[in-house]
Amino acid sequence: MSPSVARSCVEHVRDRLAMRRTVTIALVVGTLITLINLGDRLSAGDVDTLTLGRIAANYAVPWIVSSLGYIAARRTAVTRVD
């Protein structure tokens, strides 16, 4: 990872508005994916370590994707201004 990419990631984490947006996306999408894919297990109370890992991934993946999209758009906008 180049220093400028790492800097962009750090800036994203420090940007409250960006984090609010990406976390909101992750919460909505992660909840929907969890309910669709694991709703039957959750309602039956059949939750083990593997299921908890899948639930975590259901929230992590949308956050990562939306964060990378935000970072890419921001870097493109900065490049166009320069």
C-alpha positions in Angstrom: 0.0 0.0 0.0 1.5 3.3 -1.0 1.8 6.1 1.5 -0.8 8.2 -0.3 -3.3 5.3 -0.2 -2.6 4.7 3.5 -3.0 8.5 4.1 -6.4 8.4 2.3 -7.6 5.5 4.5 -6.5 7.3 7.7 -8.3 10.5 6.5 -11.4 8.5 5.8 -11.4 7.1 9.4 -11.0 10.6 10.8 -13.7 12.1 8.6 -16.8 11.9 10.8 -19.3 12.5 7.9 -17.7 9.8 5.8 -17.7 7.4 8.7 -21.3 8.2 9.5 -22.3 7.4 5.9 -20.2 4.2 5.5 -21.3 2.9 8.9 -24.9 3.6 8.1 -24.6 1.7 4.8 -22.9 -1.2 6.6 -25.6 -1.3 9.3 -28.5 -1.3 6.8 -26.9 -3.7 4.3 -25.4 -6.0 7.0 -28.7 -6.3 8.8 -30.6 -7.2 5.5 -28.0 -9.7 4.5 -27.9 -11.3 8.0 -31.7 -11.6 8.1 -31.9 -13.0 4.6 -29.1 -15.5 5.0 -29.2 -16.3 8.7 -32.6 -15.3 9.9 -33.8 -18.9 10.3 -30.8 -19.8 12.5 -31.1 -16.7 14.6 -34.9 -17.2 15.2 -34.1 -20.8 16.2 -31.4 -19.7 18.6 -28.9 -21.8 16.7 -25.9 -19.4 17.0 -22.4 -20.7 17.2 -18.9 -19.2 16.6 -19.1 -19.7 12.9 -22.5 -18.0 12.7 -21.1 -15.0 14.7 -18.2 -14.8 12.2 -20.6 -14.8 9.3 -22.6 -12.0 11.0 -19.5 -10.0 11.5 -18.5 -10.4 7.8 -22.0 -9.3 6.8 -21.3 -6.0 8.4 -17.6 -5.7 7.6 -17.9 -6.3 3.8 -20.4 -3.5 3.1 -18.4 -1.1 5.3 -15.2 -2.0 3.4 -16.8 -1.7 0.0 -18.5 1.7 0.8 -15.3 3.0 2.4 -13.2 2.1 -0.6 -15.8 3.7 -2.9 -15.7 6.9 -0.8 -11.9 6.9 -0.8 -11.7 6.3 -4.5 -14.2 9.1 -5.3 -12.3 11.5 -3.0 -8.9 10.7 -4.5 -10.4 11.1 -8.0 -11.9 14.5 -7.0 -8.5 15.6 -5.6 -6.7 14.5 -8.7 -9.1 16.4 -11.0 -8.6 19.6 -8.9 -4.8 19.4 -9.1 
